[in-house]
Amino acid sequence: MTLAGPGRPRARQSTRPGATAREEILDAAAELFTTQGYATTSTRAIADAVGMRQSSLYHHFGTKDDILEDLLAGTVAEGLAFARAVAEVPATDEGAASPAARLHAVALFDGTQLCSGRWNVGILYHLPEARDERFSGFLADRAELRGLYRNLGAAAVPAPLRPGDPQHQGELAFRLVESLVSLRADGQVTPASPLQVADAAMVLCGAGSMLGSIRKQSLELVDRLGRELPHA
């Protein structure tokens, strides 16, 4: 018999990935929430999937909502950190990426995060429960990320081409990236999908003719800033 924590015996050895019992619980919950549904998944089912007693699960998470909160937060954390880092790079820096390349980089990085997780947790955005005030932290982070997209989009679009709302193109890029979770649910995502979505955002911004240069600057930005981010 193995231990889930100090003095907490497990029913059986877990085969879940994760360095801690908490990470194993999140992995099991992500699988069950995305394949069987949030409402129909019980904490007992999550505990069974990890190989621990239900009482041991409550040592790590007080409620099922607490588990969902952690999962939702994880879907935006790295994308938001990267978008903040991009927004903080002075435009006057030598070799600074163009505004369009910055938007492309944020879309590419964010889309890659949504497509690369073990489970398609982004699909949980569509849950009615995810809009509850209980998840205000996640909602605030998502709103901030959306705002950064919109600001980058306004800077990326040449003034003569801007619609009534100068942030409209950034909003379209944000929505395009989030569409990847639905495509993934339908089995339509490939390794190239995040780049294709970022490219599509550039076309919508009227910058399609400069895509080669934008891609080069974007990939350099993703490589440089991505390596500097703290990873959970």
Sine and cosine of phi, psi and omega as CSV:
sin_phi,cos_phi,sin_psi,cos_psi,sin_omega,cos_omega
0.00,0.00,0.72,-0.69,-0.02,-1.00
-0.98,-0.22,0.19,-0.98,-0.05,-1.00
-0.95,-0.31,0.73,-0.68,0.08,-1.00
-0.99,0.11,-0.29,0.96,-0.02,-1.00
0.01,-1.00,-0.01,-1.00,-0.03,-1.00
-0.83,0.56,0.90,-0.44,0.06,-1.00
0.95,0.31,0.26,0.97,-0.05,-1.00
-0.88,-0.48,0.99,-0.11,-0.05,-1.00
-0.95,0.32,0.60,-0.80,0.09,-1.00
-1.00,0.01,0.47,-0.88,0.06,-1.00
-0.94,0.35,-0.57,0.82,0.01,-1.00
-0.35,-0.94,0.22,-0.97,0.00,-1.00
-0.93,0.36,0.76,-0.65,0.02,-1.00
-0.98,0.18,0.58,-0.81,0.11,-0.99
-0.95,-0.31,0.20,0.98,-0.03,-1.00
-0.96,0.27,0.57,-0.82,0.12,-0.99
-0.95,0.32,0.51,-0.86,0.02,-1.00
0.64,-0.77,0.64,-0.77,-0.02,-1.00
-0.99,0.15,-0.31,0.95,-0.03,-1.00
-0.73,-0.68,0.28,-0.96,0.05,-1.00
-0.88,0.48,-0.58,0.81,0.01,-1.00
-0.87,0.48,-0.70,0.72,0.02,-1.00
-0.91,0.42,-0.59,0.81,0.03,-1.00
-0.92,0.39,-0.62,0.79,0.05,-1.00
-0.89,0.45,-0.70,0.71,0.00,-1.00
-0.89,0.46,-0.63,0.77,0.02,-1.00
-0.90,0.44,-0.71,0.70,0.00,-1.00
-0.90,0.43,-0.68,0.73,0.00,-1.00
-0.90,0.43,-0.66,0.75,0.02,-1.00
-0.86,0.51,-0.68,0.73,0.02,-1.00
-0.90,0.43,-0.74,0.67,-0.07,-1.00
-0.94,0.35,-0.66,0.75,0.01,-1.00
-0.89,0.45,-0.61,0.79,-0.09,-1.00
-1.00,0.05,-0.32,0.95,-0.02,-1.00
-0.95,-0.32,-0.48,0.88,-0.04,-1.00
-0.90,-0.43,-0.25,0.97,0.00,-1.00
0.97,-0.26,0.54,-0.84,-0.03,-1.00
-0.95,0.31,-0.74,0.67,-0.09,-1.00
-0.89,0.45,-0.55,0.83,-0.09,-1.00
-1.00,-0.02,-0.05,1.00,0.00,-1.00
-1.00,-0.09,0.83,-0.56,0.01,-1.00
-0.99,-0.12,0.32,-0.95,0.08,-1.00
-0.91,0.41,-0.48,0.88,0.06,-1.00
-0.90,0.43,-0.66,0.75,0.02,-1.00
-0.89,0.45,-0.63,0.78,0.02,-1.00
-0.91,0.42,-0.71,0.70,0.01,-1.00
-0.87,0.49,-0.68,0.73,0.02,-1.00
-0.88,0.48,-0.62,0.78,-0.03,-1.00
-0.92,0.38,-0.43,0.90,0.03,-1.00
-1.00,0.03,-0.48,0.88,-0.05,-1.00
1.00,-0.07,0.54,0.84,0.03,-1.00
-0.78,-0.63,0.23,-0.97,0.07,-1.00
-0.97,0.26,0.48,-0.88,0.00,-1.00
-0.87,0.50,-0.61,0.80,0.01,-1.00
-0.89,0.46,-0.53,0.85,0.03,-1.00
-0.94,0.34,-0.59,0.81,0.05,-1.00
-0.86,0.51,-0.63,0.77,-0.02,-1.00
-0.93,0.37,-0.23,0.97,0.12,-0.99
-0.94,0.34,-0.46,0.89,-0.05,-1.00
-0.98,-0.19,-0.58,0.82,-0.01,-1.00
-0.68,-0.73,0.79,-0.61,-0.03,-1.00
-0.94,0.33,-0.56,0.83,-0.04,-1.00
-0.59,-0.81,0.19,-0.98,0.08,-1.00
-0.91,0.41,-0.55,0.83,0.06,-1.00
-0.88,0.48,-0.58,0.82,0.03,-1.00
-0.89,0.46,-0.60,0.80,0.03,-1.00
-0.92,0.39,-0.72,0.69,0.01,-1.00
-0.87,0.48,-0.63,0.78,0.01,-1.00
-0.86,0.51,-0.70,0.72,0.02,-1.00
-0.89,0.45,-0.67,0.74,-0.02,-1.00
-0.91,0.41,-0.70,0.72,0.01,-1.00
-0.89,0.45,-0.70,0.72,0.00,-1.00
-0.86,0.51,-0.60,0.80,-0.02,-1.00
-0.92,0.40,-0.39,0.92,-0.03,-1.00
-0.97,0.26,-0.37,0.93,-0.04,-1.00
-0.92,-0.40,-0.24,0.97,-0.16,-0.99
-0.84,0.54,-0.80,0.60,-0.06,-1.00
-0.95,0.30,-0.63,0.78,0.04,-1.00
-0.88,0.48,-0.65,0.76,0.02,-1.00
-0.93,0.37,-0.68,0.73,0.02,-1.00
-0.87,0.49,-0.65,0.76,0.01,-1.00
-0.93,0.37,-0.70,0.72,-0.01,-1.00
-0.89,0.46,-0.62,0.78,0.07,-1.00
-0.88,0.47,-0.69,0.72,-0.01,-1.00
-0.89,0.46,-0.66,0.75,0.03,-1.00
-0.89,0.45,-0.70,0.71,-0.03,-1.00
-0.91,0.42,-0.42,0.91,-0.06,-1.00
-1.00,0.04,-0.18,0.98,0.02,-1.00
-0.95,0.30,0.87,-0.49,-0.02,-1.00
-0.87,0.49,0.71,-0.70,0.01,-1.00
-0.91,0.41,-0.28,0.96,-0.02,-1.00
-1.00,0.04,-0.10,0.99,0.01,-1.00
-0.86,0.51,0.61,-0.79,0.04,-1.00
-0.88,0.48,0.78,-0.62,0.00,-1.00
0.96,0.27,0.29,0.96,0.00,-1.00
-0.88,0.48,0.61,-0.79,0.02,-1.00
-0.92,0.38,0.50,-0.87,0.04,-1.00
-0.92,0.38,0.33,-0.94,0.04,-1.00
-0.82,0.57,-0.64,0.77,0.01,-1.00
-0.91,0.42,-0.65,0.76,0.01,-1.00
-0.91,0.40,-0.54,0.84,0.05,-1.00
-0.91,0.41,-0.71,0.71,0.04,-1.00
-0.90,0.44,-0.67,0.74,0.03,-1.00
-0.86,0.50,-0.69,0.72,-0.03,-1.00
-0.90,0.44,-0.67,0.74,0.01,-1.00
-0.90,0.43,-0.69,0.72,0.02,-1.00
-0.90,0.44,-0.67,0.74,-0.01,-1.00
-0.91,0.42,-0.74,0.67,-0.01,-1.00
-0.90,0.44,-0.75,0.67,-0.03,-1.00
-0.89,0.46,-0.71,0.71,0.01,-1.00
-0.89,0.45,-0.62,0.79,0.03,-1.00
-0.90,0.44,-0.63,0.78,0.04,-1.00
-0.89,0.45,-0.67,0.74,-0.02,-1.00
-0.92,0.38,-0.46,0.89,-0.06,-1.00
-1.00,-0.07,-0.25,0.97,-0.18,-0.98
-0.98,-0.17,-0.16,0.99,0.00,-1.00
-0.92,0.39,0.38,-0.93,0.01,-1.00
-0.87,0.48,-0.59,0.80,0.03,-1.00
-0.83,-0.56,0.44,-0.90,-0.06,-1.00
-0.99,0.13,0.92,0.40,-0.13,-0.99
-0.92,0.40,-0.44,0.90,0.02,-1.00
-0.85,0.53,-0.39,0.92,0.00,-1.00
-0.91,0.42,-0.32,0.95,0.01,-1.00
-0.94,0.34,-0.23,0.97,0.10,-0.99
-0.82,0.58,-0.52,0.85,-0.11,-0.99
-0.99,0.17,-0.11,0.99,0.02,-1.00
-0.92,0.39,0.69,-0.72,0.11,-0.99
-0.84,0.54,-0.57,0.82,-0.02,-1.00
-0.89,0.47,-0.50,0.87,-0.06,-1.00
-0.93,0.37,-0.25,0.97,0.00,-1.00
-1.00,-0.04,-0.04,1.00,-0.05,-1.00
-0.94,0.33,0.50,-0.87,0.03,-1.00
-0.87,0.49,-0.33,0.94,0.04,-1.00
-0.83,0.55,-0.49,0.87,-0.05,-1.00
-0.96,-0.29,0.62,0.79,-0.08,-1.00
-0.88,0.48,-0.53,0.85,0.02,-1.00
-0.90,0.43,-0.73,0.69,0.06,-1.00
-0.89,0.46,-0.70,0.71,-0.03,-1.00
-0.89,0.46,-0.62,0.78,0.02,-1.00
-0.92,0.38,-0.66,0.75,0.02,-1.00
-0.91,0.42,-0.67,0.74,0.01,-1.00
-0.90,0.43,-0.65,0.76,0.02,-1.00
-0.90,0.43,-0.62,0.78,0.04,-1.00
-0.91,0.41,-0.68,0.73,0.03,-1.00
-0.88,0.48,-0.70,0.72,0.04,-1.00
-0.86,0.50,-0.66,0.75,0.02,-1.00
-0.90,0.44,-0.61,0.79,0.04,-1.00
-0.91,0.40,-0.65,0.76,0.10,-1.00
-0.84,0.54,-0.73,0.68,-0.07,-1.00
-0.90,0.44,-0.66,0.75,0.02,-1.00
-0.91,0.40,-0.67,0.74,0.03,-1.00
-0.91,0.42,-0.61,0.80,0.03,-1.00
-0.91,0.42,-0.63,0.77,0.02,-1.00
-0.90,0.44,-0.61,0.79,0.00,-1.00
-0.97,0.26,-0.46,0.89,-0.09,-1.00
-0.98,0.19,-0.42,0.91,-0.08,-1.00
-1.00,-0.03,0.82,-0.57,0.06,-1.00
-0.82,0.57,0.65,-0.76,-0.09,-1.00
-0.76,0.65,-0.69,0.72,-0.03,-1.00
-0.90,0.44,-0.35,0.94,-0.05,-1.00
-0.99,-0.13,-0.07,1.00,-0.07,-1.00
-0.95,0.32,0.68,-0.74,0.09,-1.00
-0.97,0.22,-0.15,-0.99,-0.01,-1.00
-0.82,0.57,-0.66,0.75,0.06,-1.00
-0.99,-0.13,0.94,-0.35,-0.06,-1.00
-0.92,0.40,-0.23,0.97,0.00,-1.00
-1.00,-0.10,0.08,1.00,-0.11,-0.99
-0.86,0.51,-0.66,0.75,-0.05,-1.00
-0.91,0.41,-0.60,0.80,0.07,-1.00
-0.90,0.43,-0.60,0.80,0.05,-1.00
-0.90,0.44,-0.67,0.74,0.03,-1.00
-0.89,0.46,-0.65,0.76,0.03,-1.00
-0.89,0.46,-0.68,0.73,0.02,-1.00
-0.86,0.50,-0.71,0.70,-0.02,-1.00
-0.93,0.37,-0.61,0.79,0.05,-1.00
-0.87,0.49,-0.70,0.72,0.00,-1.00
-0.89,0.45,-0.71,0.71,-0.01,-1.00
-0.92,0.38,-0.35,0.94,0.05,-1.00
-0.92,0.39,-0.30,0.96,0.01,-1.00
-0.88,0.47,-0.50,0.87,-0.02,-1.00
-0.93,0.37,-0.58,0.81,0.05,-1.00
-0.95,0.31,-0.65,0.76,0.06,-1.00
-0.88,0.47,-0.65,0.76,0.02,-1.00
-0.90,0.43,-0.64,0.77,0.02,-1.00
-0.88,0.47,-0.49,0.87,0.02,-1.00
-1.00,-0.03,0.08,1.00,0.01,-1.00
0.96,0.29,0.40,0.91,-0.09,-1.00
-0.97,-0.23,0.05,1.00,-0.01,-1.00
-1.00,0.02,0.68,-0.74,0.08,-1.00
-0.85,-0.53,0.16,-0.99,0.05,-1.00
-0.85,0.52,-0.40,0.92,-0.02,-1.00
-1.00,0.07,-0.16,0.99,-0.13,-0.99
-0.87,0.50,-0.71,0.70,0.01,-1.00
-0.86,0.51,-0.65,0.76,0.02,-1.00
-0.92,0.39,-0.63,0.78,0.02,-1.00
-0.89,0.46,-0.64,0.77,0.01,-1.00
-0.93,0.38,-0.68,0.73,0.04,-1.00
-0.89,0.46,-0.64,0.77,0.06,-1.00
-0.89,0.45,-0.68,0.74,0.00,-1.00
-0.88,0.48,-0.60,0.80,0.04,-1.00
-0.89,0.46,-0.59,0.81,0.02,-1.00
-0.93,0.38,-0.64,0.77,0.04,-1.00
-0.88,0.47,-0.67,0.74,0.02,-1.00
-0.91,0.42,-0.46,0.89,0.03,-1.00
-0.99,0.15,-0.04,1.00,-0.03,-1.00
0.98,0.18,0.31,0.95,-0.04,-1.00
-0.94,-0.35,0.33,0.94,-0.04,-1.00
-0.86,0.50,-0.53,0.85,-0.03,-1.00
-0.94,0.34,-0.29,0.96,-0.01,-1.00
-0.95,-0.31,0.33,0.94,-0.15,-0.99
-0.86,0.50,-0.62,0.78,-0.01,-1.00
-0.86,0.51,-0.75,0.67,0.00,-1.00
-0.92,0.39,-0.65,0.76,0.00,-1.00
-0.89,0.45,-0.70,0.72,0.01,-1.00
-0.86,0.51,-0.71,0.70,-0.03,-1.00
-0.87,0.50,-0.75,0.66,0.01,-1.00
-0.90,0.43,-0.64,0.77,-0.02,-1.00
-0.89,0.46,-0.74,0.67,-0.02,-1.00
-0.89,0.45,-0.60,0.80,0.05,-1.00
-0.91,0.42,-0.63,0.77,0.00,-1.00
-0.92,0.39,-0.69,0.72,0.03,-1.00
-0.88,0.48,-0.69,0.73,-0.01,-1.00
-0.91,0.42,-0.70,0.71,-0.07,-1.00
-0.95,0.31,-0.80,0.60,-0.07,-1.00
-0.97,0.26,-0.54,0.84,0.00,-1.00
-0.88,0.47,-0.60,0.80,0.00,-1.00
-0.95,0.33,-0.40,0.92,-0.04,-1.00
-1.00,0.06,-0.22,0.98,-0.04,-1.00
-0.96,0.27,0.63,-0.78,0.15,-0.99
-0.96,0.28,0.73,-0.69,-0.01,-1.00
-0.95,-0.31,0.69,-0.72,-0.01,-1.00
-0.94,0.35,0.00,0.00,0.00,0.00
